[in-house]
């Protein structure tokens, strides 16, 4: 669909779906596994990638494509693909250009699930990873690169450490070594940050979080900027620059140009691994996207108030939120996200790890859930929950203090959220 260069607010509402006369004004759910054709020859052309069209939902579905196009337009990319989860998005994004014997460089402070994906599962597949301190000088990070390095990975705002990635620094390093920078932009969303504008090449999302915004659907998305020149480093990326024997010898960069990366991810990765997002989930995600531009400012406004309130309390040991002026990442947040970062705060109590559990049990408005970044305020203790497989030493290495409480500030009234925190702390 032709991009119309509208502002993000308009794209949230109208992007991706442009109905013609007599077609549904609201994006419909194409709840069908398969699509009918009148001739065998036409179906064959679809399987040969000679024609665009739909024939099986595992590969493509009109509802999914409309939502992917909306996210693509919000990020300023050239092509996008929905996946069944954020984990699937990150896996596909890397595996699309890596194979056994390859290596990636990743920020060490990434989400624990992604860290496990890289260091455990993908390692079993023969893909190695070096975790680096994102705050280290460029010359130090550069030591992690190898001749077989194929990608660099980081998160705009790390979950739950809230480390703000210096996107330009990581893009410089990646491009110096002829590899793309992949950035997970889940927490900031394209409302607050567009990594492509700072040199990132590929963006991923767990759409389960702010994009859905209501804790309804698990999903993910990969967006390609179209800016990375795969042919300039053809020897590093044979999957894109040499014939694909599983697809009649097609060379993706020759046939699909700037859309080569996403076309391969769809035609090969999704064909073989099948982590498609259900059309019903994509429909619900689209409803969430329609208010993303309204919700993100409220999340940030509420989180700023809560972070400042927590900072003033004597029973709170520390507060980590990029919006605080004394925060280590405040300058980077102002650079990359001048309109606000996200609604997630991390903090620790002076009572440490034990006090965290007692505090959370006393909360009434905020719920203890294995989730983050939706309309409702929720709380989690990563050391006891999402990161419980890590030792205290590994937690610190990942930027997660063992006492850390992750508070996802919702879009309720900020005074009510603060009152709930107050009564839990003072009981």
Secondary structure, DSSP 4 states (H G I P E B T S, - for coil): -------HHHHHHHTT----TTS-SSPP----SB---S-HHHHHHHHTTSS---SBTTT--HHHHHHHHHHHHHHT-SEEEEESSHHHHHHHHHHTT--TT-EEEEETTS-HHHHHIIIIIHHHTT-EEEEE-TTS-HHHHHTT--TTEEEEEEESB-TTT-PBP-HHHHHHHHHHTT-EEEEE-TTTHHHH--GGGGT--EEEEETTTTTT-SS----EEEEE-S-S-TGGGGGG-HHHHS-BGGGTTB-HHHHHGGGHHHHHIIIIIIHHH--PPPHHHHHHHHHHHTTHHHHHHHHHHHHHHHHHHHHT-TTEEEEE-TTSTTSTTHHHHHHH-TT---SEEEEEETTHHHHHHHHHHH-SSSEE-S--SSSS-EEE-TTTTTTTTS-HHHHHHTT--TT-EEEE--SS-HHHHHHHHHHHHH-
